[in-house]
Amino acid sequence: MKQLITFVKKEFWHVLRDKRTLLILFGMPIVQILLFGFALSTEVKNTKIAVLDQDQSQNSIELISKINANQYFDIDKNLTSIDEAEDAFKSGKIKMILVIPVQFSQEMNSGKKVQLQLITDGTDINMANQIYSFMSNIIMDFYGQQTLQQTTGVQPEIRMLYNPQLKGAPNFVPGVMAFILLIICVLMTAIAIVREKETGTMEVLLVSPMKPHIIILAKAIPYFILSMIILVFILILSVTVLDLPIKGNIFLLFGISIIFIITNLLIGIVISILTNSQQTAMLISLIGTMLPTLMLSGFMFPVENMPIPLQIIGNVIPAKWYYEIVKNIMIKGTGLEVVWKQVLVLFGMMMVLFVVAVKKFKIRLE
């Protein structure tokens, strides 16, 4: 235990005296949270649109007022002819044009199906689909209210569970947590043992009486503590800056996060054992963990839309399981009875990686 404490102090001193490492450790979470929470948000909010009202009736004016009063859209132009549509899109400010036909009010009052034209900017297909979906819901809500009020007086109500304001933070924060913890844990520990090889201090470890698992623990403990501090930091930023409350049990979230952090630390340790240079270790850790996490964990793209082989590969990525767990606990407020399968998978990965790290390190010692 005395040897372990001494080794841990040495690793802590090495991290704390390196200002660039500290900048990466604590600067990255701030930048990632702010970028994904604000700059890279995919929310439909205050989107500028144009309207071509060919009907000029009371119903069309009420529909335009309802759209303009909504927080998702901002009517920037009122067109007088369809020929102005292309010029409006070329300006780069307009994302959609709503065309209200001449017979709009007459068809709606007669109970016929109303034909409205929605022209969107297809250069960004994802944003175009979101804008179309939001506008369609507003129009259907308006048409449903007008029709039902004339007959029964019933008004339909639309509810969005877990994210009623349709904010981007509930989607990004769990993914950012998984991504930041993975990058920091893997990247920092991936160069831990390799650094000893390059500086020539590995010979000291080879002749020391310390056992392999003690050396692995000593290398991992400082980064584990720093990762826990960063986790607290991320959660505070999420609650205070992004206004994303933690609906589930925070102690359960921390407990599962510990398993995820240890798993990532062990991935970094295994990479550092199997490589001989810091550049190679960093390259493998970035390509082997960062890209699969972004592409296959469900953070950026839905897993269900991927081919079966990619879904299978995604199952061996720890971030995928942690992302699902965080979404359930933070956003939905569920407990262990819902996420126990994902927790077991993470725990199994952690144990397998620990055995591999100890076994491979023994081979290196021989």
N, C-alpha and C positions, 0 to 999 in steps of 0.2 A: 504494500500500500504506500509506503514511503517513496519507493521508486516511481510508482505511478504518479503520485502528487508532484514529485520533482519534474518528471517528464512533462506533465500537463502545464506546470508553471513555465517551463521552457517554451512550449508551443504558444502559450498565451503571450509571452513576452515577444515572441517573433511576430505575432499578428499585430499586437498593439503598437509596436514601434514602426510598423510599415504604414505610413499615412495613405498610400495609394490603395492598399488592401482595405483599410477602414472606409475610404471613400466609396469603394465598390460595394462593400458590405451594407453600408447604411445609406448611401446615395441612391443605389439602384432601386430599393423598394419605394422611395419617395417618387422618383422619376416614373417608375412603372405604374404606380397607383394613379398619379396625376394624368399620365398619358392615356391609359386605358379608361380611366374614369371620366375624363373630360374630352381630351383632344380626339381620341379614337372611338368615341361613343357612336353607336349606330342608331341612336334614338331618332325618331322622326319628331322634330321640334322646331317650330317657327320656320317651316319650309315654305319658301316663296313660291306661289302659284299664280296663274292668270285665269281669268274667267271670261268666256264669251257667252253672254246672255242674249240669246235670240228671241226669247219669249217676253221678257220685260213684264212679267205678271207678278201678282202679290206672292204666289207660291215660290217663284224663282228668287224673288228678293229675300224671302224668309230663309230659303236654303242657303243663299250666299251669306246671309247674316250668321246663320248657324255655323257655317264653315269658318268664317272669319273670326267668330268668337271662340273657336276651338284653339287650344294651345299648340296643336300640331301643325297648323297651316296659317300662313299670312298671305292674304291676297294682295299681290304687288301691282298687278295690272288688270284693267278691264278692257278687253279687246273689243273691237268693233267689227272685225271680219276674220275669217279663217286664214286669210292670206298673211296676217300678222303673226301667226303661230310660229313659223320657222324663224322669223327674226327675233321673237321673244326667247326661243331656245338658244339661239346663237349668242345672245347676250351673256349666257352662263348663269344668270340669276334665277331663272324660272325652271322648276323641276317638273311641273305638271300644268296642263291646261284643261279646264273643265268646260265642256261645250254643252250648253243647255238649249235644246231644240225649240223650235217655234211652238209646237203643240204640247209642250211640257205640262202646263197647268191644265189644259183641257183633258189630256190623257190621264193625268193623276186624279182629277175630280171624277172622271168617268169610271175609275177603277181599273183602267187598262195598265198593262206593263209599260213603265216609263223607260224610254231609251235615252240614256245620257252617255256622252262620249268622254273618255278620260285619255288624254294624250300625255304620255310620260317620256322623259329623257332616258333612252335606253343605253346610254354610254356607261352608266353604273347600274347593272341589272339588279343587284341586291337592293340598292336604295329605291329603284323604280318599283320593285315588287312590294316593298314595305309601304311606300307612299300610296300605291294602288290599293293595298289592303286597308290602310287607315281611311282613305277617302271613301272606299266602298262601304265600310262600316258606318261612317257618318251619314252617307246618303241613304242607306237602308234604314238607319235609325230614324232619319227625318221622314222618309216615306211611310215607315211603319207607324210613327206617331200620328201623322196626318190621317192615314187611313183608319186606324183604330179609334182615334178620337171621334171620327165621324160616325162610327158604328157603336162601339162599346165604351169608349172613354178610357180604355186601357193603354198604358204607356209601357213599352218594352224596356227592360233594364239589362244592361250589359255589364258583366263583372269579369275582372281579370284576377284570378287567385294568385297570391304571393307577390305580385308585382302590378298593382292596379294603375300606377302612374306610367307603366311601360318604360321604366328607366333602364339604362344600360348597365348600371353598377351591379345589380343582382346577377347578371350574366358574366361580367368581367372579373369581379373581385375574387370569386372562388378560383377561377383560372389563373389570375395573377398570383394568388397565394401559392398555388401549386408550382407555377412556373418560376417564381422568385426563389422559393425554398429549394427547388431542384437545382437551379443554376448555381446558387451560392454554396449549397452543401457539396454538390458533385465537383464543381469547379475548384473550390478551395481545397478540398481533401485530395483531389486528383493529383495535385502537385506536391502533396505533403511528403510522401516517401521518395518520390522522384527527386525532390530537392536534396534529400539526404544523399542520394547517389551522386548527384552532380557536384555537390560541395565536398564530397569525400568523407562525410561523417557517418556514412553507412557502416564503415568498418568498425566504428566504435559500437554501434548497435549489434553488429554480428558477434563481437566478442563479449558483450555484456551478458549478465545472467538473466536478463529480462526475457520472459516468455513471449511468443508471438502475439497472443491475445492481449497482453499487457501493452505492448507497443501499439497495437491497433487502437485500443481504448484511449491511450494517451494522445494519439494523433487525432482521434475523433471528438473527444470531450470538449476541447476549446471551441470547435466549430459548432458543436451541439448547443452549447450555452449561448453562443452568439446568434445561432439560428432561432432559438427560443425568444431572445430579445427582439429580433427582427420580426418574428411572428406577432408578438405583442404590439410592436410598432405598426405593423400592417393593419391589425384589427382596430387600433385606435384611429388611424387615418380613415379606415372604412366607415367607422361609426361617426366620427366628427366631421370629416371633410365631405365624404360621399353620402352621408345620411343613410347608411345601411345598417340597421340594427341587427343584432344577433338574436334570432328568435328561439334557437334551441339551447341546449345545455352547454355552457361555455367550458365546463370542466371536461365533458365528453369530447368537445372539439379539440381541447389542448391534449388530451390523452391520445387521440388518434393522430394528431399532428406530430406527437413525439415519435410514434411508430413510423410515420412518413419521413420525418427528418433523419432518423437512424437508418432507414432503408437507403436514402440518398447518400448519406455519409459513407455507407458501406460500398455503394456503387463507385464513389470516388476513390475509396481505398483500393478496391479491386483494380480499377484502371491504373492507379499509381504503382501498384505492385507489378502489373504486366507490361509497363512501359519503362523506357530508359531515359527519356528526356521530358522536360516540362512542356515543350512545344507539342510533342506528340500526345501527351496526356491531356493538354488543353484542347487540342483538335478533336480527339476522340470523345471527350466529355461534351463538347459543344455539338458535334455532328451526331453523336450517338444518343444524346439525351434531349438537347434543346429542340432540334427539328422534329423528332418523333412526338415530343410533348405538344408542340404547337399544332402539328398536322393530324395526329391520330388519337389524342386524348379526349376529343369532344369539346375542347375549349374554343377553337376557332371554327371548326366544321362539325356538323352532326355525324356521329358515328354510324347511325342507322343508314345514312346515304352512301356509305363507303362500300366497296366490294368486300366480299366475305374474307379473302386473304388479308386485306388490310385491317379488318375488324379483329381477326385472330392475332395479328401482330400487335395491335393496340392493347390487347389483353395483358401483355407482358410489360406494359408501361405503368409504373407505379402511380404516376400523375393522373392517369385516367380514373383509377379507383378513388384516389384522394379527392379529385374534382367532384365526383358524384357524391362523396360523403359530405364535403363542405357545402355543396348546394342543398342537400337535404337538411343538414343541421342549421346552417345560417339562414337560409331563405325560407324553407318549409317548416322549420322547427320540429323536425322528427327526432326520434331517439335511436338507441342502439338496436331496438327491435326491427328497424327498417334497414339499417346499414351494416348489420352484423356480417353479411356475406362479404362485402367489400373490405371490412376490417380484417376478416380472416385471410383474405387474399393478400393484403398488405403485410400482415404479420408473417404469413408463410414466405413471402418474398424476403422479408428481413432476415428470417432464420436461415434461409438458403444462402443468401449473400454473406452472412456471418461465417457460415461453415466454409464457403468457398474462399473467403478472405484469409481465414486462419490456415486452411490447408495450403493455399498457394504461397503464403508467407513462410510456412515451414519449408516448402520446397526451395524457396529462395535462400533460406538460412543454411541448407545442407550443402 
